[in-house]
Amino acid sequence: MTLHAGRAVVSGRRSETSLYDFSLATYDTGDAFDQCLAKGFVQLWSLPSKIAAARDGRLGRPRFWARVAD
């Protein structure tokens, strides 16, 4: 941790019991995670937003981002 002018900035982390695995976090050749699986994850987690958008469209409600910009 670096302390400077009233600020504390994390400069690194280390743990013997960490669950972080560099081979799962990279997008390089030889990584352990199959990137094809990400498509299903995105489709599954975006489903509630898609359902809400379809509902709002049927009810004539403005899109969320249009409401935020106003």
Summary of the structure (lengths in Angstrom):
residues: 70
radius of gyration: 21.0
end to end distance: 41.6
largest distance: 54.4
contacts: 95
relative contact order: 0.07
helix: 46%
strand: 9%
